């Protein structure tokens, strides 16, 4: 289960992206999570996914 708090979620997702996944899509497929829900939660704290960096910035 992924964190529900947006700040904790940011840290968790960026760590997983850096260490284990080549894209947000791959992470979501593997963890069976909704890409749009993750993007919405992180947008609420002004972070968006950057494909080139493979991180939320």
Backbone as JSON Lines, residues from 0, in Angstrom:
{"i":0,"aa":"X","n":[0.84,-1.19,0.0],"ca":[0.0,0.0,0.0],"c":[0.89,1.25,0.0]}
{"i":1,"aa":"X","n":[0.5,2.21,-0.82],"ca":[1.28,3.44,-0.91],"c":[0.79,4.45,0.12]}
{"i":2,"aa":"X","n":[1.64,5.39,0.53],"ca":[1.23,6.4,1.52],"c":[0.08,7.27,1.0]}
{"i":3,"aa":"X","n":[-0.79,7.68,1.9],"ca":[-1.9,8.55,1.5],"c":[-1.55,10.03,1.65]}
{"i":4,"aa":"X","n":[-0.65,10.35,2.56],"ca":[-0.2,11.73,2.73],"c":[0.59,12.16,1.49]}
{"i":5,"aa":"X","n":[0.24,13.28,0.85],"ca":[0.91,13.68,-0.38],"c":[2.43,13.86,-0.27]}
{"i":6,"aa":"X","n":[2.91,14.4,0.83],"ca":[4.35,14.61,0.99],"c":[5.07,13.27,1.14]}
{"i":7,"aa":"X","n":[4.51,12.38,1.9],"ca":[5.09,11.04,2.04],"c":[5.01,10.28,0.72]}
{"i":8,"aa":"X","n":[3.9,10.46,0.01],"ca":[3.72,9.83,-1.29],"c":[4.79,10.31,-2.27]}
{"i":9,"aa":"X","n":[5.07,11.59,-2.26],"ca":[6.1,12.16,-3.14],"c":[7.44,11.48,-2.89]}
{"i":10,"aa":"X","n":[7.83,11.39,-1.66],"ca":[9.1,10.76,-1.31],"c":[9.12,9.3,-1.73]}
{"i":11,"aa":"X","n":[8.06,8.59,-1.43],"ca":[7.95,7.16,-1.75],"c":[8.01,6.93,-3.26]}
{"i":12,"aa":"X","n":[7.22,7.68,-4.02],"ca":[7.16,7.49,-5.47],"c":[8.49,7.84,-6.12]}
{"i":13,"aa":"X","n":[9.07,8.96,-5.75],"ca":[10.35,9.35,-6.36],"c":[11.46,8.35,-6.03]}
{"i":14,"aa":"X","n":[11.45,7.81,-4.83],"ca":[12.43,6.78,-4.46],"c":[12.24,5.54,-5.33]}
{"i":15,"aa":"X","n":[11.01,5.08,-5.47],"ca":[10.72,3.9,-6.28],"c":[11.09,4.14,-7.75]}
{"i":16,"aa":"X","n":[10.76,5.33,-8.26],"ca":[11.09,5.66,-9.65],"c":[12.6,5.66,-9.86]}
{"i":17,"aa":"X","n":[13.32,6.24,-8.93],"ca":[14.77,6.31,-9.04],"c":[15.42,4.93,-8.97]}
{"i":18,"aa":"X","n":[14.96,4.11,-8.05],"ca":[15.64,2.84,-7.77],"c":[15.11,1.63,-8.54]}
{"i":19,"aa":"X","n":[13.84,1.66,-8.95],"ca":[13.24,0.43,-9.46],"c":[12.48,0.51,-10.78]}
{"i":20,"aa":"X","n":[12.08,1.69,-11.21],"ca":[11.17,1.77,-12.36],"c":[11.66,2.78,-13.4]}
{"i":21,"aa":"X","n":[11.46,2.43,-14.66],"ca":[11.88,3.3,-15.75],"c":[10.83,4.34,-16.1]}
{"i":22,"aa":"X","n":[9.62,4.2,-15.55],"ca":[8.55,5.17,-15.84],"c":[7.46,5.08,-14.77]}
{"i":23,"aa":"X","n":[6.66,6.12,-14.71],"ca":[5.51,6.12,-13.8],"c":[4.53,5.04,-14.2]}
{"i":24,"aa":"X","n":[4.36,4.82,-15.49],"ca":[3.45,3.78,-15.97],"c":[3.88,2.4,-15.48]}
{"i":25,"aa":"X","n":[5.18,2.11,-15.54],"ca":[5.69,0.82,-15.09],"c":[5.46,0.64,-13.59]}
{"i":26,"aa":"X","n":[5.69,1.7,-12.83],"ca":[5.46,1.64,-11.38],"c":[3.99,1.35,-11.09]}
{"i":27,"aa":"X","n":[3.09,2.09,-11.74],"ca":[1.66,1.91,-11.5],"c":[1.18,0.52,-11.91]}
{"i":28,"aa":"X","n":[1.67,0.03,-13.03],"ca":[1.3,-1.32,-13.48],"c":[1.76,-2.37,-12.47]}
{"i":29,"aa":"X","n":[2.99,-2.23,-12.01],"ca":[3.55,-3.22,-11.09],"c":[2.87,-3.19,-9.72]}
{"i":30,"aa":"X","n":[2.58,-1.99,-9.22],"ca":[1.97,-1.85,-7.9],"c":[0.45,-1.85,-7.94]}
{"i":31,"aa":"X","n":[-0.12,-1.95,-9.15],"ca":[-1.58,-1.92,-9.35],"c":[-2.2,-0.68,-8.7]}
{"i":32,"aa":"X","n":[-1.61,0.47,-9.04],"ca":[-2.09,1.76,-8.54],"c":[-2.56,2.61,-9.71]}
{"i":33,"aa":"X","n":[-3.41,3.56,-9.42],"ca":[-3.94,4.46,-10.44],"c":[-2.97,5.61,-10.69]}
{"i":34,"aa":"X","n":[-2.51,5.72,-11.93],"ca":[-1.61,6.8,-12.3],"c":[-2.28,8.15,-12.08]}
{"i":35,"aa":"X","n":[-3.53,8.27,-12.47],"ca":[-4.23,9.55,-12.35],"c":[-4.42,9.95,-10.88]}
{"i":36,"aa":"X","n":[-4.67,8.99,-10.0],"ca":[-4.83,9.32,-8.59],"c":[-3.52,9.79,-7.98]}
{"i":37,"aa":"X","n":[-2.42,9.15,-8.34],"ca":[-1.11,9.58,-7.86],"c":[-0.8,10.99,-8.37]}
{"i":38,"aa":"X","n":[-1.04,11.21,-9.66],"ca":[-0.78,12.53,-10.24],"c":[-1.65,13.61,-9.59]}
{"i":39,"aa":"X","n":[-2.9,13.29,-9.3],"ca":[-3.8,14.26,-8.65],"c":[-3.32,14.61,-7.25]}
{"i":40,"aa":"X","n":[-2.96,13.59,-6.47],"ca":[-2.48,13.85,-5.1],"c":[-1.23,14.7,-5.11]}
{"i":41,"aa":"X","n":[-0.32,14.4,-6.01],"ca":[0.93,15.15,-6.03],"c":[0.76,16.54,-6.66]}
{"i":42,"aa":"X","n":[-0.21,16.67,-7.53],"ca":[-0.52,17.99,-8.07],"c":[-1.06,18.9,-6.97]}
{"i":43,"aa":"X","n":[-1.71,18.33,-5.98],"ca":[-2.26,19.11,-4.87],"c":[-1.16,19.79,-4.05]}
{"i":44,"aa":"X","n":[0.08,19.29,-4.16],"ca":[1.21,19.94,-3.48],"c":[2.19,20.51,-4.52]}
{"i":45,"aa":"X","n":[1.65,20.75,-5.72],"ca":[2.38,21.42,-6.8],"c":[3.55,20.62,-7.39]}
{"i":46,"aa":"X","n":[3.38,19.32,-7.5],"ca":[4.38,18.47,-8.15],"c":[3.74,17.79,-9.35]}
{"i":47,"aa":"X","n":[4.47,17.75,-10.45],"ca":[4.02,17.06,-11.65],"c":[5.11,16.12,-12.12]}
{"i":48,"aa":"X","n":[4.7,15.1,-12.85],"ca":[5.64,14.1,-13.33],"c":[6.42,14.62,-14.53]}
{"i":49,"aa":"X","n":[7.73,14.5,-14.48],"ca":[8.61,14.87,-15.59],"c":[9.17,13.59,-16.18]}
{"i":50,"aa":"X","n":[8.72,13.25,-17.39],"ca":[9.15,11.99,-18.04],"c":[10.66,11.94,-18.24]}
{"i":51,"aa":"X","n":[11.25,13.06,-18.62],"ca":[12.69,13.09,-18.9],"c":[13.52,12.79,-17.65]}
{"i":52,"aa":"X","n":[13.08,13.28,-16.53],"ca":[13.78,13.04,-15.26],"c":[13.28,11.79,-14.55]}
{"i":53,"aa":"X","n":[12.12,11.29,-14.98],"ca":[11.46,10.15,-14.34],"c":[11.29,10.42,-12.84]}
{"i":54,"aa":"X","n":[10.82,11.62,-12.54],"ca":[10.59,12.05,-11.16],"c":[9.45,13.05,-11.13]}
{"i":55,"aa":"X","n":[8.85,13.21,-9.97],"ca":[7.92,14.31,-9.75],"c":[8.72,15.51,-9.32]}
{"i":56,"aa":"X","n":[8.53,16.61,-10.01],"ca":[9.28,17.83,-9.72],"c":[8.34,19.0,-9.55]}
